C-alpha cells in the first residue's frame, strides 16, 4: 500500500525564497525535493539507532533499497553509515529504515565514514582503465590500485577500505564480473584488494533454494590480512541455511491482483510473435512463463518495460500478467512489512537491482562466524596459522 502525500504551507521571505530557487536550479532539483531532502537529512542526523549494542557494526555502500542492510541486521549488526545516490531508492530506504543514505559516494570523504567492522557494497561494474605502470611513472602519476581503478566506483570502495580498514567486507556484483573486459576487470579487482592487504574469497551463488528465482551473482568476501594473516580458509557452505522445502513460484503469488497487471492484447501478441520469430532462427529469446511449482528467470531492472522474463499464466481465455511489485519483493526475499512507497515502475527497477535477502543473510552469518573465530585467535595471542605472536 502506497503512502499518501500530505501538503503543508510554508512562508518564506523573498530573499530566502530566491536563494532556495537558485540553489535548486544549480542542483537540478525541484524546490519541493530540496526541502524534503533537507528535512529528512536533518531528522536522520538526529536519530539514534535503536540498538547500538549489536554484535558488530557495518556500513552499507551502493545501498539501493536496503536488501544488504536487512541481511546484516538479521545477523545482529548495526548499520552506522549508508550511501546511495538514486533519489527514489533513497526514498524507499528512508521510508523503511528512517535513515536517509548519503548521496554521491565519490564526494564522500573516506575519513568521515564511521569506524566499522564490516563493509558491505553491491558496487556497479564499470569499465576499468588499465594503463602501463611505466607510462604512468613517466608522467609522474600514481600507480597501484588507485591508478588502475581511478574513475570507477570500485575505487571508492578501495579508498574507504584503505582509510578505515574494517575486519571484513562483502562485495556483490553480476555473475560475469570475472569475464568483463576479457578478464581485465577481475584482475584489477584482485590486484587492488591484494595491495590493500585483504585475503579474498569469491564465489558465484544462485539464489534459488532461498527464493523461487534463478539468480546467479558473484559474492566476494574479504578479511584483513594485517589483522588476521592469511593461513585460513573461508567456505560459503550455505546448503544447511536453505529452507527445508524449496521455495516455488506459487509461494510468492498474491491471491488478488489488479487487472492493470494483465498484458494488453497488443503487448501479448507482440511477445508471442517475437518469441516465434527467434525460435524459428534457433535462438532461445522470448518470454518466460514458469511453472507454478518451479522457479523463475532472473528478475531484472528492465522488468517494468514488458515483464517478459517472468509472466504469470492466468489460464485459458485470459492474457498472462506481470508480477506485482509486492510479488517482486517476495521473489527477492523481502518481508511483507517492507514498505513499497514509489511508483510501480520505480519499484520494478529497485527490486530488479536488488539482492536475494535470505541468501545474503546466510552469507553474512558465515562472515560473522569467521570474524569471531579469527578475533578469538587474535585475542589469544595466536596468529591464524596457529603460531603465537611475539
Buried (B, 14 or more C-beta within 10 A) or exposed (E): EEEEEEEEEEEEEEEEEEEBEEEBEEEEBEBEEBBBBEEBBEEBEEEEBEEEEBBBBBBBBBBBBBBBBBBBBBBBBBBBBBBBBBEBBBBBBBBBBEBBBBBEBEEBEBEEBEEBBBBBBBBEBBEBBBEEEEEBEEEEEEBBBBBBBEEBBBBBBBBBBBEBBBBBBBBBBBBEBBEBBEEBBBBBBBBBBBBBBBBBBBBEBBBBBBBBBBBEBBBBBBBBBEBBBEEBEBEBEBEEBBEEEBBBBEBBBEEEBEEEBBBEEEBBEBBEEBBEEEEEEEEEEBBBBBEEEEBBBBBBEEBBEBBBBBBBEBEEEEBBBBBBBBBBBBBBBBEEEBBBBBEBEBBBBBBBBBBBBBBBBBBBBBBBEBBEEBBEBBEEEBBBEEEEEE
